[in-house]
Structure formats: C-alpha cells, structure tokens
Amino acid sequence: MTARCAAVCRTFAGTSATTCSEPAGGRGATCSCKVASGAANDFDCSPSTFVGTVCCAPLSWPADGQECTCQPLGCSATPEGCFCQLSFTPPESQSCQADKCCQSDDSDQCACRGRCFEREHEVPRCAALPLETGAGCRAGQKRVESCSIRN
C-alpha cells in the first residue's frame, strides 16, 4: 500500500500551489503538475516518490498554467546500439552501453553508436547517471527537484 499510494499517503506541510497527478498510461512511473489557481491538491510529484525520474519544467516555472513532469529514463535497442531519453511509460531498460555513447548537450537524449555528432559529448554509457550530472531536460526546460510546490 505504501508504494502504490506514496504520492498521497504522507504528511504534507504548507499549502499546495500545484495540481498533480499520474497519467493513466504512465503505469506508476511518471507524474506531472500544473501551477494551480485555487484547485491545488496534496500530491508529491518528485524523484523521492517516483524513484528514478528526472523532473523538468519550463524555464519560467512556476507560472500560472505551466506544467512540470517527472519522467524515468528509458532505453531501447537500435541497429547501431541503443537510444535513451526521458519516457512517459515504465522503461524496459534504464541504461545501455556500446563502444561509443553520446549525451546531447542540450536535451535528455543519449545514444550509443559509431560516433558523436555536433552538440554531443562522449560518456561511458547511457544511463540515469549522466543525466544526474547534466541538465537532463529537453531544450527550453530546466531541471527541478520536484514538480509539486508547497508554500
């Protein structure tokens, strides 16, 4: 029960400034929040509840109507190696490795293939770890510790 309702089964301090939820297709692996004006709820949308996620929000977060999402890193096989990016569903794998892996300088993508392209840097493997040390969010977004905001 604790694992299935961790986002709402806790003691909250302060007043929520966000309306948060788990998307139906996310199967418990992701959550999102919108800045709420009067319709906020008690829900923890953060990596502490949704383990293995990265939370990304617009650069001007938090502003009315904006949405923040915490998503897991998901990797899949490609003909050249593998490709990883933030996912809206539980990932099959959270890491992959090949002879050369390349992390995008300005987004959440990482690929293992024959060579790195412009605006990428070489990393030992594609996994949650490189995202933890870099931005880890799509262009035009910033990484935040939590999508749920309490005053």
Solvent accessible surface area in square Angstrom, and as a share of the most:
residue,aa,sasa,rsa
1,M,183,0.82
2,T,110,0.64
3,A,96,0.75
4,R,214,0.78
5,C,25,0.15
6,A,21,0.16
7,A,6,0.05
8,V,75,0.43
9,C,78,0.46
10,R,106,0.39
11,T,135,0.78
12,F,48,0.20
13,A,82,0.64
14,G,53,0.51
15,T,96,0.56
16,S,14,0.09
17,A,23,0.18
18,T,0,0.00
19,T,54,0.31
20,C,4,0.02
21,S,60,0.39
22,E,73,0.33
23,P,54,0.34
24,A,107,0.83
25,G,49,0.47
26,G,1,0.01
27,R,165,0.60
28,G,47,0.45
29,A,19,0.14
30,T,0,0.00
31,C,0,0.00
32,S,17,0.11
33,C,1,0.01
34,K,104,0.44
35,V,24,0.14
36,A,20,0.16
37,S,100,0.64
38,G,87,0.84
39,A,75,0.58
40,A,40,0.31
41,N,55,0.28
42,D,75,0.39
43,F,20,0.08
44,D,19,0.10
45,C,0,0.00
46,S,7,0.05
47,P,46,0.29
48,S,87,0.56
49,T,23,0.13
50,F,14,0.06
51,V,127,0.73
52,G,34,0.32
53,T,8,0.05
54,V,8,0.05
55,C,1,0.00
56,C,3,0.02
57,A,0,0.00
58,P,34,0.21
59,L,116,0.58
60,S,75,0.49
61,W,18,0.06
62,P,78,0.49
63,A,41,0.32
64,D,115,0.60
65,G,60,0.57
66,Q,36,0.16
67,E,77,0.35
68,C,0,0.00
69,T,25,0.15
70,C,0,0.00
71,Q,4,0.02
72,P,4,0.03
73,L,3,0.01
74,G,12,0.12
75,C,8,0.05
76,S,63,0.40
77,A,95,0.73
78,T,53,0.31
79,P,147,0.92
80,E,121,0.54
81,G,26,0.25
82,C,8,0.05
83,F,66,0.27
84,C,0,0.00
85,Q,67,0.30
86,L,3,0.01
87,S,24,0.16
88,F,119,0.50
89,T,54,0.32
90,P,47,0.30
91,P,39,0.25
92,E,169,0.76
93,S,46,0.30
94,Q,75,0.33
95,S,42,0.27
96,C,24,0.15
97,Q,130,0.58
98,A,38,0.29
99,D,155,0.80
100,K,65,0.27
101,C,1,0.00
102,C,0,0.00
103,Q,12,0.05
104,S,19,0.12
105,D,80,0.41
106,D,54,0.28
107,S,20,0.13
108,D,1,0.01
109,Q,74,0.33
110,C,4,0.02
111,A,11,0.08
112,C,0,0.00
113,R,34,0.12
114,G,61,0.59
115,R,148,0.54
116,C,35,0.21
117,F,90,0.38
118,E,156,0.70
119,R,146,0.53
120,E,40,0.18
121,H,88,0.39
122,E,105,0.47
123,V,17,0.10
124,P,114,0.72
125,R,89,0.32
126,C,0,0.00
127,A,6,0.04
128,A,30,0.23
129,L,100,0.50
130,P,20,0.13
131,L,3,0.02
132,E,106,0.48
133,T,115,0.67
134,G,41,0.39
135,A,67,0.52
136,G,3,0.03
137,C,3,0.02
138,R,81,0.29
139,A,75,0.58
140,G,52,0.50
141,Q,62,0.27
142,K,72,0.30
143,R,83,0.30
144,V,28,0.16
145,E,160,0.72
146,S,34,0.22
147,C,0,0.00
148,S,19,0.12
149,I,40,0.20
150,R,73,0.26
151,N,129,0.66
